[in-house]
Amino acid sequence: MTEETEELPSSKLGTKEYWDSAYNHELSNYKRNGDIGDVWFGEESIERVVTWMLESALVNVQSSVVDLGCGNGAFLLYLQVDLINDEDKEKIKTSEFDVTHDKGTYDAVSLCPEDPKSKRLSYIKAVHRITKENGLFIITSCNWVHHELIEHFSEYFSKEHIIPTPTFKFGGKVGTQVTCIVFRKVSK
Ligand SMILES: C[S@@+](CC[C@H](N)C(=O)[O-])C[C@H]1O[C@@H](n2cnc3c(N)ncnc32)[C@H](O)[C@@H]1O
């Protein structure tokens, strides 16, 4: 992060209490009526990344993948990787992954009411630490646009590819609802 970033207005979505309560609620709904809960940014946001992974020569079935802030785990169910049992969750603490994936988690961290800048930086460093040398970090964000993410992560990751997302036009300007970028880890 070299340029001064204007932080986002803080929100309860940036607190652990909010997410603990949201997922307790989702879990009880799931147990009661099988509702799988929120799929943030829609199922197409998962399909977009999984399709890219399948088609890219950069990721294969041997690749280890971790979904950071996985929520209800919908992304992992698509991949059908076995990161949802306790043994594998333990591994996350000590492992490095070929692919680290984030959908909405950096967004949530950015909304932290207390010192979001240092929280974002800690997050970026943690992602760098658990991504293998030359590994990939794939992020989908609704709070930051391409150039902001590229700038935030620039010390630790370089842009490998932008996965296109749907655009809309408003007032003569073209925008996107979500941004999706594949980064490559930079050696430190
Ligand atoms: C918008 S939700 C996205 C959930 C999931 N990735 C998805 O796409 O459905 C944000 C997620 O970030 C997680 N989160 C927020 N701050 C976190 C932190 N400091 N460490 C780990 N996870 C965090 C929340 O628990 C929540 O699961």
The ligand as a MOL file (V3000), in Angstrom:
LIG
                    3D

  0  0  0     0  0            999 V3000
M  V30 BEGIN CTAB
M  V30 COUNTS 27 29 0 0 0
M  V30 BEGIN ATOM
M  V30 1 C -19.3040 -11.1330 3.0580 0
M  V30 2 S -18.9800 -12.5730 4.0270 0 CHG=1
M  V30 3 C -18.3980 -13.6350 2.7770 0
M  V30 4 C -18.4690 -15.0670 3.1810 0
M  V30 5 C -18.0150 -16.0690 2.1080 0
M  V30 6 N -16.6630 -15.8130 1.6580 0
M  V30 7 C -18.9580 -16.0690 0.9470 0
M  V30 8 O -18.5570 -15.6690 -0.1520 0
M  V30 9 O -20.1040 -16.4620 1.1360 0 CHG=-1
M  V30 10 C -17.4880 -12.0780 4.8750 0
M  V30 11 C -16.7860 -13.1950 5.6110 0
M  V30 12 O -15.5750 -12.6810 6.1550 0
M  V30 13 C -15.3540 -13.3130 7.3980 0
M  V30 14 N -14.4010 -12.4700 8.1550 0
M  V30 15 C -14.5090 -11.1720 8.4500 0
M  V30 16 N -13.4280 -10.7650 9.1260 0
M  V30 17 C -12.6130 -11.8260 9.2410 0
M  V30 18 C -11.3380 -12.0560 9.8400 0
M  V30 19 N -10.6930 -11.0830 10.4680 0
M  V30 20 N -10.8030 -13.2950 9.7550 0
M  V30 21 C -11.4610 -14.2910 9.1210 0
M  V30 22 N -12.6710 -14.1400 8.5350 0
M  V30 23 C -13.2250 -12.9240 8.6090 0
M  V30 24 C -16.7500 -13.3750 8.0090 0
M  V30 25 O -16.8230 -14.3140 9.0540 0
M  V30 26 C -17.5600 -13.7950 6.7880 0
M  V30 27 O -17.5830 -15.1890 6.6750 0
M  V30 END ATOM
M  V30 BEGIN BOND
M  V30 1 1 1 2
M  V30 2 1 2 3
M  V30 3 1 2 10
M  V30 4 1 3 4
M  V30 5 1 4 5
M  V30 6 1 5 6
M  V30 7 1 5 7
M  V30 8 2 7 8
M  V30 9 1 7 9
M  V30 10 1 10 11
M  V30 11 1 11 12
M  V30 12 1 11 26
M  V30 13 1 12 13
M  V30 14 1 13 14
M  V30 15 1 13 24
M  V30 16 1 14 15
M  V30 17 1 14 23
M  V30 18 2 15 16
M  V30 19 1 16 17
M  V30 20 1 17 18
M  V30 21 2 17 23
M  V30 22 1 18 19
M  V30 23 2 18 20
M  V30 24 1 20 21
M  V30 25 2 21 22
M  V30 26 1 22 23
M  V30 27 1 24 25
M  V30 28 1 24 26
M  V30 29 1 26 27
M  V30 END BOND
M  V30 END CTAB
M  END
